Amino acid sequence: MANPKHRHSSARGGIRRTHWKLKLAALSRCEQCQAPKLPHHACSNCGSYRGRKVFEVNN
């Protein structure tokens, strides 16, 4: 297995790590209440999933 022969500078390591960012979660709108929600998840605002009531929301 190859081993590094010289130390990388911190700037070079920073250039390599430029793409180590967190991505924003993709949000979609609920069909019932139009609140933002995660795709393929039940809506936490109204409790529906794909047009059906899945759970009761306690407010």
PQR file of N, CA, C, O and H, with PARSE charges and radii, in Angstrom:
ATOM      1  N   MET A   1       0.845  -1.180   0.000 -0.4000 1.5000
ATOM      2  CA  MET A   1       0.000   0.000   0.000 -0.0000 2.0000
ATOM      3  C   MET A   1       0.887   1.239   0.000  0.5500 1.7000
ATOM      4  O   MET A   1       1.893   1.290   0.707 -0.5500 1.4000
ATOM      5  N   ALA A   2       0.515   2.228  -0.788 -0.4000 1.5000
ATOM      6  CA  ALA A   2       1.320   3.439  -0.910 -0.0000 2.0000
ATOM      7  C   ALA A   2       1.175   4.316   0.325  0.5500 1.7000
ATOM      8  O   ALA A   2       0.085   4.452   0.880 -0.5500 1.4000
ATOM      9  H   ALA A   2      -0.303   2.187  -1.363  0.4000 1.0000
ATOM     10  N   ASN A   3       2.279   4.906   0.746 -0.4000 1.5000
ATOM     11  CA  ASN A   3       2.285   5.833   1.872 -0.0000 2.0000
ATOM     12  C   ASN A   3       2.759   7.192   1.383  0.5500 1.7000
ATOM     13  O   ASN A   3       3.579   7.261   0.468 -0.5500 1.4000
ATOM     14  H   ASN A   3       3.165   4.795   0.296  0.4000 1.0000
ATOM     15  N   PRO A   4       2.259   8.281   1.975 -0.5600 1.5000
ATOM     16  CA  PRO A   4       2.716   9.604   1.550  0.2800 2.0000
ATOM     17  C   PRO A   4       4.177   9.835   1.929  0.5500 1.7000
ATOM     18  O   PRO A   4       4.602   9.491   3.032 -0.5500 1.4000
ATOM     19  N   LYS A   5       4.933  10.414   1.017 -0.4000 1.5000
ATOM     20  CA  LYS A   5       6.353  10.684   1.284 -0.0000 2.0000
ATOM     21  C   LYS A   5       6.554  12.054   1.914  0.5500 1.7000
ATOM     22  O   LYS A   5       7.545  12.268   2.613 -0.5500 1.4000
ATOM     23  H   LYS A   5       4.588  10.693   0.121  0.4000 1.0000
ATOM     24  N   HIS A   6       5.630  12.991   1.679 -0.4000 1.5000
ATOM     25  CA  HIS A   6       5.770  14.334   2.222 -0.0000 2.0000
ATOM     26  C   HIS A   6       4.441  14.765   2.831  0.5500 1.7000
ATOM     27  O   HIS A   6       3.371  14.281   2.460 -0.5500 1.4000
ATOM     28  H   HIS A   6       4.826  12.817   1.112  0.4000 1.0000
ATOM     29  N   ARG A   7       4.549  15.693   3.780 -0.4000 1.5000
ATOM     30  CA  ARG A   7       3.359  16.211   4.456 -0.0000 2.0000
ATOM     31  C   ARG A   7       2.646  17.193   3.535  0.5500 1.7000
ATOM     32  O   ARG A   7       3.288  18.005   2.869 -0.5500 1.4000
ATOM     33  H   ARG A   7       5.418  16.087   4.081  0.4000 1.0000
ATOM     34  N   HIS A   8       1.305  17.115   3.497 -0.4000 1.5000
ATOM     35  CA  HIS A   8       0.524  18.093   2.744 -0.0000 2.0000
ATOM     36  C   HIS A   8       0.363  19.341   3.584  0.5500 1.7000
ATOM     37  O   HIS A   8       0.214  19.253   4.802 -0.5500 1.4000
ATOM     38  H   HIS A   8       0.783  16.455   4.038  0.4000 1.0000
ATOM     39  N   SER A   9       0.392  20.503   2.950 -0.4000 1.5000
ATOM     40  CA  SER A   9       0.143  21.747   3.671 -0.0000 2.0000
ATOM     41  C   SER A   9      -1.336  21.833   4.051  0.5500 1.7000
ATOM     42  O   SER A   9      -2.170  21.124   3.488 -0.5500 1.4000
ATOM     43  H   SER A   9       0.513  20.574   1.960  0.4000 1.0000
ATOM     44  N   SER A  10      -1.652  22.700   5.002 -0.4000 1.5000
ATOM     45  CA  SER A  10      -3.038  22.835   5.439 -0.0000 2.0000
ATOM     46  C   SER A  10      -3.897  23.427   4.321  0.5500 1.7000
ATOM     47  O   SER A  10      -5.087  23.125   4.233 -0.5500 1.4000
ATOM     48  H   SER A  10      -0.974  23.276   5.459  0.4000 1.0000
ATOM     49  N   ALA A  11      -3.308  24.266   3.468 -0.4000 1.5000
ATOM     50  CA  ALA A  11      -4.063  24.829   2.348 -0.0000 2.0000
ATOM     51  C   ALA A  11      -4.450  23.730   1.362  0.5500 1.7000
ATOM     52  O   ALA A  11      -5.556  23.740   0.821 -0.5500 1.4000
ATOM     53  H   ALA A  11      -2.342  24.512   3.539  0.4000 1.0000
ATOM     54  N   ARG A  12      -3.557  22.801   1.131 -0.4000 1.5000
ATOM     55  CA  ARG A  12      -3.845  21.702   0.209 -0.0000 2.0000
ATOM     56  C   ARG A  12      -4.930  20.787   0.769  0.5500 1.7000
ATOM     57  O   ARG A  12      -5.790  20.306   0.032 -0.5500 1.4000
ATOM     58  H   ARG A  12      -2.659  22.793   1.569  0.4000 1.0000
ATOM     59  N   GLY A  13      -4.881  20.552   2.078 -0.4000 1.5000
ATOM     60  CA  GLY A  13      -5.933  19.767   2.710 -0.0000 2.0000
ATOM     61  C   GLY A  13      -7.275  20.480   2.657  0.5500 1.7000
ATOM     62  O   GLY A  13      -8.319  19.850   2.487 -0.5500 1.4000
ATOM     63  H   GLY A  13      -4.182  20.943   2.677  0.4000 1.0000
ATOM     64  N   GLY A  14      -7.238  21.812   2.804 -0.4000 1.5000
ATOM     65  CA  GLY A  14      -8.468  22.591   2.718 -0.0000 2.0000
ATOM     66  C   GLY A  14      -9.067  22.553   1.326  0.5500 1.7000
ATOM     67  O   GLY A  14     -10.289  22.522   1.174 -0.5500 1.4000
ATOM     68  H   GLY A  14      -6.390  22.324   2.942  0.4000 1.0000
ATOM     69  N   ILE A  15      -8.213  22.555   0.305 -0.4000 1.5000
ATOM     70  CA  ILE A  15      -8.702  22.456  -1.072 -0.0000 2.0000
ATOM     71  C   ILE A  15      -9.380  21.106  -1.282  0.5500 1.7000
ATOM     72  O   ILE A  15     -10.404  21.031  -1.962 -0.5500 1.4000
ATOM     73  H   ILE A  15      -7.221  22.580   0.428  0.4000 1.0000
ATOM     74  N   ARG A  16      -8.832  20.056  -0.718 -0.4000 1.5000
ATOM     75  CA  ARG A  16      -9.423  18.730  -0.862 -0.0000 2.0000
ATOM     76  C   ARG A  16     -10.760  18.639  -0.130  0.5500 1.7000
ATOM     77  O   ARG A  16     -11.663  17.925  -0.566 -0.5500 1.4000
ATOM     78  H   ARG A  16      -8.001  20.117  -0.166  0.4000 1.0000
ATOM     79  N   ARG A  17     -10.885  19.362   0.983 -0.4000 1.5000
ATOM     80  CA  ARG A  17     -12.091  19.273   1.805 -0.0000 2.0000
ATOM     81  C   ARG A  17     -13.153  20.303   1.429  0.5500 1.7000
ATOM     82  O   ARG A  17     -14.105  20.480   2.189 -0.5500 1.4000
ATOM     83  H   ARG A  17     -10.151  19.942   1.337  0.4000 1.0000
ATOM     84  N   THR A  18     -13.036  20.991   0.290 -0.4000 1.5000
ATOM     85  CA  THR A  18     -14.018  22.021  -0.053 -0.0000 2.0000
ATOM     86  C   THR A  18     -15.400  21.440  -0.286  0.5500 1.7000
ATOM     87  O   THR A  18     -16.388  22.160  -0.141 -0.5500 1.4000
ATOM     88  H   THR A  18     -12.263  20.848  -0.327  0.4000 1.0000
ATOM     89  N   HIS A  19     -15.513  20.173  -0.642 -0.4000 1.5000
ATOM     90  CA  HIS A  19     -16.806  19.572  -0.928 -0.0000 2.0000
ATOM     91  C   HIS A  19     -17.372  18.809   0.257  0.5500 1.7000
ATOM     92  O   HIS A  19     -18.341  18.069   0.092 -0.5500 1.4000
ATOM     93  H   HIS A  19     -14.710  19.587  -0.760  0.4000 1.0000
ATOM     94  N   TRP A  20     -16.809  18.959   1.431 -0.4000 1.5000
ATOM     95  CA  TRP A  20     -17.292  18.282   2.632 -0.0000 2.0000
ATOM     96  C   TRP A  20     -18.401  19.086   3.296  0.5500 1.7000
ATOM     97  O   TRP A  20     -18.350  19.282   4.511 -0.5500 1.4000
ATOM     98  H   TRP A  20     -16.021  19.560   1.565  0.4000 1.0000
ATOM     99  N   LYS A  21     -19.377  19.550   2.574 -0.4000 1.5000
ATOM    100  CA  LYS A  21     -20.426  20.363   3.167 -0.0000 2.0000
ATOM    101  C   LYS A  21     -21.702  19.552   3.349  0.5500 1.7000
ATOM    102  O   LYS A  21     -21.928  18.548   2.675 -0.5500 1.4000
ATOM    103  H   LYS A  21     -19.418  19.391   1.588  0.4000 1.0000
ATOM    104  N   LEU A  22     -22.514  20.012   4.266 -0.4000 1.5000
ATOM    105  CA  LEU A  22     -23.821  19.404   4.444 -0.0000 2.0000
ATOM    106  C   LEU A  22     -24.758  19.923   3.363  0.5500 1.7000
ATOM    107  O   LEU A  22     -24.703  21.095   2.989 -0.5500 1.4000
ATOM    108  H   LEU A  22     -22.330  20.828   4.814  0.4000 1.0000
ATOM    109  N   LYS A  23     -25.611  19.048   2.870 -0.4000 1.5000
ATOM    110  CA  LYS A  23     -26.581  19.455   1.868 -0.0000 2.0000
ATOM    111  C   LYS A  23     -27.904  19.763   2.558  0.5500 1.7000
ATOM    112  O   LYS A  23     -28.255  19.130   3.554 -0.5500 1.4000
ATOM    113  H   LYS A  23     -25.657  18.096   3.174  0.4000 1.0000
ATOM    114  N   LEU A  24     -28.630  20.732   2.030 -0.4000 1.5000
ATOM    115  CA  LEU A  24     -29.949  21.051   2.567 -0.0000 2.0000
ATOM    116  C   LEU A  24     -30.923  19.923   2.255  0.5500 1.7000
ATOM    117  O   LEU A  24     -30.859  19.297   1.197 -0.5500 1.4000
ATOM    118  H   LEU A  24     -28.345  21.246   1.221  0.4000 1.0000
ATOM    119  N   ALA A  25     -31.811  19.681   3.185 -0.4000 1.5000
ATOM    120  CA  ALA A  25     -32.814  18.639   2.980 -0.0000 2.0000
ATOM    121  C   ALA A  25     -33.795  19.084   1.904  0.5500 1.7000
ATOM    122  O   ALA A  25     -34.243  20.230   1.891 -0.5500 1.4000
ATOM    123  H   ALA A  25     -31.863  20.189   4.045  0.4000 1.0000
ATOM    124  N   ALA A  26     -34.121  18.167   1.007 -0.4000 1.5000
ATOM    125  CA  ALA A  26     -35.089  18.466  -0.043 -0.0000 2.0000
ATOM    126  C   ALA A  26     -36.483  18.459   0.583  0.5500 1.7000
ATOM    127  O   ALA A  26     -36.888  17.465   1.186 -0.5500 1.4000
ATOM    128  H   ALA A  26     -33.757  17.235   1.018  0.4000 1.0000
ATOM    129  N   LEU A  27     -37.202  19.540   0.444 -0.4000 1.5000
ATOM    130  CA  LEU A  27     -38.539  19.654   1.021 -0.0000 2.0000
ATOM    131  C   LEU A  27     -39.581  19.633  -0.078  0.5500 1.7000
ATOM    132  O   LEU A  27     -39.340  20.106  -1.188 -0.5500 1.4000
ATOM    133  H   LEU A  27     -36.873  20.347  -0.046  0.4000 1.0000
ATOM    134  N   SER A  28     -40.737  19.085   0.239 -0.4000 1.5000
ATOM    135  CA  SER A  28     -41.882  19.131  -0.667 -0.0000 2.0000
ATOM    136  C   SER A  28     -43.070  19.684   0.118  0.5500 1.7000
ATOM    137  O   SER A  28     -42.987  19.868   1.332 -0.5500 1.4000
ATOM    138  H   SER A  28     -40.933  18.701   1.141  0.4000 1.0000
ATOM    139  N   ARG A  29     -44.159  19.944  -0.573 -0.4000 1.5000
ATOM    140  CA  ARG A  29     -45.346  20.498   0.083 -0.0000 2.0000
ATOM    141  C   ARG A  29     -46.351  19.393   0.353  0.5500 1.7000
ATOM    142  O   ARG A  29     -46.513  18.473  -0.449 -0.5500 1.4000
ATOM    143  H   ARG A  29     -44.226  19.794  -1.560  0.4000 1.0000
ATOM    144  N   CYS A  30     -47.025  19.495   1.495 -0.4000 1.5000
ATOM    145  CA  CYS A  30     -48.091  18.557   1.842 -0.0000 2.0000
ATOM    146  C   CYS A  30     -49.286  18.809   0.930  0.5500 1.7000
ATOM    147  O   CYS A  30     -49.625  19.957   0.644 -0.5500 1.4000
ATOM    148  H   CYS A  30     -46.894  20.242   2.146  0.4000 1.0000
ATOM    149  N   GLU A  31     -49.922  17.731   0.475 -0.4000 1.5000
ATOM    150  CA  GLU A  31     -51.075  17.872  -0.420 -0.0000 2.0000
ATOM    151  C   GLU A  31     -52.287  18.450   0.307  0.5500 1.7000
ATOM    152  O   GLU A  31     -53.104  19.136  -0.307 -0.5500 1.4000
ATOM    153  H   GLU A  31     -49.646  16.798   0.707  0.4000 1.0000
ATOM    154  N   GLN A  32     -52.413  18.180   1.607 -0.4000 1.5000
ATOM    155  CA  GLN A  32     -53.585  18.621   2.368 -0.0000 2.0000
ATOM    156  C   GLN A  32     -53.451  20.060   2.853  0.5500 1.7000
ATOM    157  O   GLN A  32     -54.320  20.891   2.594 -0.5500 1.4000
ATOM    158  H   GLN A  32     -51.749  17.622   2.106  0.4000 1.0000
ATOM    159  N   CYS A  33     -52.351  20.352   3.565 -0.4000 1.5000
ATOM    160  CA  CYS A  33     -52.242  21.651   4.235 -0.0000 2.0000
ATOM    161  C   CYS A  33     -51.169  22.563   3.638  0.5500 1.7000
ATOM    162  O   CYS A  33     -50.998  23.691   4.101 -0.5500 1.4000
ATOM    163  H   CYS A  33     -51.645  19.677   3.776  0.4000 1.0000
ATOM    164  N   GLN A  34     -50.449  22.097   2.625 -0.4000 1.5000
ATOM    165  CA  GLN A  34     -49.415  22.871   1.941 -0.0000 2.0000
ATOM    166  C   GLN A  34     -48.239  23.258   2.840  0.5500 1.7000
ATOM    167  O   GLN A  34     -47.500  24.187   2.513 -0.5500 1.4000
ATOM    168  H   GLN A  34     -50.589  21.181   2.249  0.4000 1.0000
ATOM    169  N   ALA A  35     -48.056  22.570   3.956 -0.4000 1.5000
ATOM    170  CA  ALA A  35     -46.920  22.828   4.831 -0.0000 2.0000
ATOM    171  C   ALA A  35     -45.684  22.114   4.269  0.5500 1.7000
ATOM    172  O   ALA A  35     -45.824  21.057   3.654 -0.5500 1.4000
ATOM    173  H   ALA A  35     -48.656  21.815   4.221  0.4000 1.0000
ATOM    174  N   PRO A  36     -44.487  22.660   4.464 -0.5600 1.5000
ATOM    175  CA  PRO A  36     -43.291  21.962   3.987  0.2800 2.0000
ATOM    176  C   PRO A  36     -43.055  20.680   4.787  0.5500 1.7000
ATOM    177  O   PRO A  36     -43.215  20.661   6.007 -0.5500 1.4000
ATOM    178  N   LYS A  37     -42.674  19.609   4.084 -0.4000 1.5000
ATOM    179  CA  LYS A  37     -42.413  18.331   4.739 -0.0000 2.0000
ATOM    180  C   LYS A  37     -41.340  17.591   3.963  0.5500 1.7000
ATOM    181  O   LYS A  37     -41.054  17.916   2.811 -0.5500 1.4000
ATOM    182  H   LYS A  37     -42.545  19.624   3.093  0.4000 1.0000
ATOM    183  N   LEU A  38     -40.751  16.595   4.606 -0.4000 1.5000
ATOM    184  CA  LEU A  38     -39.772  15.756   3.929 -0.0000 2.0000
ATOM    185  C   LEU A  38     -40.488  14.817   2.966  0.5500 1.7000
ATOM    186  O   LEU A  38     -41.563  14.311   3.291 -0.5500 1.4000
ATOM    187  H   LEU A  38     -40.983  16.332   5.542  0.4000 1.0000
ATOM    188  N   PRO A  39     -39.913  14.571   1.783 -0.5600 1.5000
ATOM    189  CA  PRO A  39     -40.567  13.650   0.860  0.2800 2.0000
ATOM    190  C   PRO A  39     -40.591  12.232   1.419  0.5500 1.7000
ATOM    191  O   PRO A  39     -39.662  11.828   2.118 -0.5500 1.4000
ATOM    192  N   HIS A  40     -41.637  11.477   1.120 -0.4000 1.5000
ATOM    193  CA  HIS A  40     -41.842  10.095   1.582 -0.0000 2.0000
ATOM    194  C   HIS A  40     -42.000  10.010   3.098  0.5500 1.7000
ATOM    195  O   HIS A  40     -41.711   8.970   3.690 -0.5500 1.4000
ATOM    196  H   HIS A  40     -42.392  11.805   0.552  0.4000 1.0000
ATOM    197  N   HIS A  41     -42.451  11.084   3.729 -0.4000 1.5000
ATOM    198  CA  HIS A  41     -42.723  11.106   5.165 -0.0000 2.0000
ATOM    199  C   HIS A  41     -44.136  11.644   5.380  0.5500 1.7000
ATOM    200  O   HIS A  41     -44.660  12.386   4.548 -0.5500 1.4000
ATOM    201  H   HIS A  41     -42.685  11.929   3.248  0.4000 1.0000
ATOM    202  N   ALA A  42     -44.734  11.272   6.477 -0.4000 1.5000
ATOM    203  CA  ALA A  42     -46.036  11.828   6.828 -0.0000 2.0000
ATOM    204  C   ALA A  42     -45.861  13.273   7.260  0.5500 1.7000
ATOM    205  O   ALA A  42     -44.826  13.643   7.814 -0.5500 1.4000
ATOM    206  H   ALA A  42     -44.309  10.670   7.152  0.4000 1.0000
ATOM    207  N   CYS A  43     -46.861  14.074   7.008 -0.4000 1.5000
ATOM    208  CA  CYS A  43     -46.821  15.493   7.369 -0.0000 2.0000
ATOM    209  C   CYS A  43     -46.962  15.623   8.882  0.5500 1.7000
ATOM    210  O   CYS A  43     -47.885  15.064   9.474 -0.5500 1.4000
ATOM    211  H   CYS A  43     -47.702  13.773   6.558  0.4000 1.0000
ATOM    212  N   SER A  44     -46.057  16.351   9.494 -0.4000 1.5000
ATOM    213  CA  SER A  44     -46.120  16.528  10.946 -0.0000 2.0000
ATOM    214  C   SER A  44     -47.127  17.595  11.336  0.5500 1.7000
ATOM    215  O   SER A  44     -47.481  17.712  12.509 -0.5500 1.4000
ATOM    216  H   SER A  44     -45.307  16.805   9.013  0.4000 1.0000
ATOM    217  N   ASN A  45     -47.597  18.378  10.362 -0.4000 1.5000
ATOM    218  CA  ASN A  45     -48.548  19.440  10.649 -0.0000 2.0000
ATOM    219  C   ASN A  45     -49.989  18.918  10.697  0.5500 1.7000
ATOM    220  O   ASN A  45     -50.745  19.259  11.607 -0.5500 1.4000
ATOM    221  H   ASN A  45     -47.309  18.283   9.409  0.4000 1.0000
ATOM    222  N   CYS A  46     -50.368  18.087   9.712 -0.4000 1.5000
ATOM    223  CA  CYS A  46     -51.752  17.601   9.662 -0.0000 2.0000
ATOM    224  C   CYS A  46     -51.863  16.086   9.848  0.5500 1.7000
ATOM    225  O   CYS A  46     -52.966  15.580  10.055 -0.5500 1.4000
ATOM    226  H   CYS A  46     -49.754  17.809   8.973  0.4000 1.0000
ATOM    227  N   GLY A  47     -50.750  15.350   9.779 -0.4000 1.5000
ATOM    228  CA  GLY A  47     -50.779  13.912  10.027 -0.0000 2.0000
ATOM    229  C   GLY A  47     -51.222  13.073   8.845  0.5500 1.7000
ATOM    230  O   GLY A  47     -51.640  11.932   9.036 -0.5500 1.4000
ATOM    231  H   GLY A  47     -49.854  15.761   9.610  0.4000 1.0000
ATOM    232  N   SER A  48     -51.146  13.598   7.624 -0.4000 1.5000
ATOM    233  CA  SER A  48     -51.578  12.822   6.468 -0.0000 2.0000
ATOM    234  C   SER A  48     -50.384  12.382   5.644  0.5500 1.7000
ATOM    235  O   SER A  48     -49.315  12.990   5.688 -0.5500 1.4000
ATOM    236  H   SER A  48     -50.806  14.526   7.468  0.4000 1.0000
ATOM    237  N   TYR A  49     -50.594  11.298   4.881 -0.4000 1.5000
ATOM    238  CA  TYR A  49     -49.581  10.790   3.968 -0.0000 2.0000
ATOM    239  C   TYR A  49     -50.286  10.270   2.727  0.5500 1.7000
ATOM    240  O   TYR A  49     -51.124   9.374   2.821 -0.5500 1.4000
ATOM    241  H   TYR A  49     -51.462  10.804   4.845  0.4000 1.0000
ATOM    242  N   ARG A  50     -49.959  10.818   1.577 -0.4000 1.5000
ATOM    243  CA  ARG A  50     -50.539  10.452   0.287 -0.0000 2.0000
ATOM    244  C   ARG A  50     -52.065  10.530   0.295  0.5500 1.7000
ATOM    245  O   ARG A  50     -52.745   9.644  -0.223 -0.5500 1.4000
ATOM    246  H   ARG A  50     -49.278  11.546   1.501  0.4000 1.0000
ATOM    247  N   GLY A  51     -52.591  11.602   0.889 -0.4000 1.5000
ATOM    248  CA  GLY A  51     -54.027  11.834   0.877 -0.0000 2.0000
ATOM    249  C   GLY A  51     -54.800  11.122   1.966  0.5500 1.7000
ATOM    250  O   GLY A  51     -56.008  11.334   2.083 -0.5500 1.4000
ATOM    251  H   GLY A  51     -52.038  12.321   1.309  0.4000 1.0000
ATOM    252  N   ARG A  52     -54.152  10.278   2.779 -0.4000 1.5000
ATOM    253  CA  ARG A  52     -54.833   9.546   3.852 -0.0000 2.0000
ATOM    254  C   ARG A  52     -54.380  10.063   5.207  0.5500 1.7000
ATOM    255  O   ARG A  52     -53.223  10.447   5.376 -0.5500 1.4000
ATOM    256  H   ARG A  52     -53.172  10.106   2.684  0.4000 1.0000
ATOM    257  N   LYS A  53     -55.289  10.075   6.168 -0.4000 1.5000
ATOM    258  CA  LYS A  53     -54.951  10.450   7.538 -0.0000 2.0000
ATOM    259  C   LYS A  53     -54.219   9.277   8.178  0.5500 1.7000
ATOM    260  O   LYS A  53     -54.779   8.185   8.272 -0.5500 1.4000
ATOM    261  H   LYS A  53     -56.229   9.763   6.030  0.4000 1.0000
ATOM    262  N   VAL A  54     -52.974   9.481   8.623 -0.4000 1.5000
ATOM    263  CA  VAL A  54     -52.156   8.401   9.156 -0.0000 2.0000
ATOM    264  C   VAL A  54     -52.137   8.427  10.685  0.5500 1.7000
ATOM    265  O   VAL A  54     -52.221   7.382  11.331 -0.5500 1.4000
ATOM    266  H   VAL A  54     -52.520  10.368   8.547  0.4000 1.0000
ATOM    267  N   PHE A  55     -52.027   9.629  11.258 -0.4000 1.5000
ATOM    268  CA  PHE A  55     -52.043   9.739  12.713 -0.0000 2.0000
ATOM    269  C   PHE A  55     -52.709  11.043  13.119  0.5500 1.7000
ATOM    270  O   PHE A  55     -52.814  11.978  12.325 -0.5500 1.4000
ATOM    271  H   PHE A  55     -51.959  10.477  10.733  0.4000 1.0000
ATOM    272  N   GLU A  56     -53.143  11.089  14.332 -0.4000 1.5000
ATOM    273  CA  GLU A  56     -53.811  12.253  14.899 -0.0000 2.0000
ATOM    274  C   GLU A  56     -52.773  13.204  15.461  0.5500 1.7000
ATOM    275  O   GLU A  56     -51.877  12.774  16.187 -0.5500 1.4000
ATOM    276  H   GLU A  56     -53.058  10.329  14.977  0.4000 1.0000
ATOM    277  N   VAL A  57     -52.872  14.487  15.142 -0.4000 1.5000
ATOM    278  CA  VAL A  57     -51.928  15.493  15.604 -0.0000 2.0000
ATOM    279  C   VAL A  57     -52.474  16.151  16.858  0.5500 1.7000
ATOM    280  O   VAL A  57     -53.612  16.622  16.873 -0.5500 1.4000
ATOM    281  H   VAL A  57     -53.600  14.835  14.551  0.4000 1.0000
ATOM    282  N   ASN A  58     -51.661  16.184  17.916 -0.4000 1.5000
ATOM    283  CA  ASN A  58     -52.041  16.845  19.169 -0.0000 2.0000
ATOM    284  C   ASN A  58     -51.485  18.247  19.174  0.5500 1.7000
ATOM    285  O   ASN A  58     -50.266  18.418  19.179 -0.5500 1.4000
ATOM    286  H   ASN A  58     -50.738  15.801  17.904  0.4000 1.0000
ATOM    287  N   ASN A  59     -52.335  19.256  19.172 -0.4000 1.5000
ATOM    288  CA  ASN A  59     -51.881  20.645  19.203 -0.0000 2.0000
ATOM    289  C   ASN A  59     -52.114  21.264  20.538  0.5500 1.7000
ATOM    290  O   ASN A  59     -51.790  22.434  20.741 -0.5500 1.4000
ATOM    291  H   ASN A  59     -53.325  19.116  19.167  0.4000 1.0000
TER
END
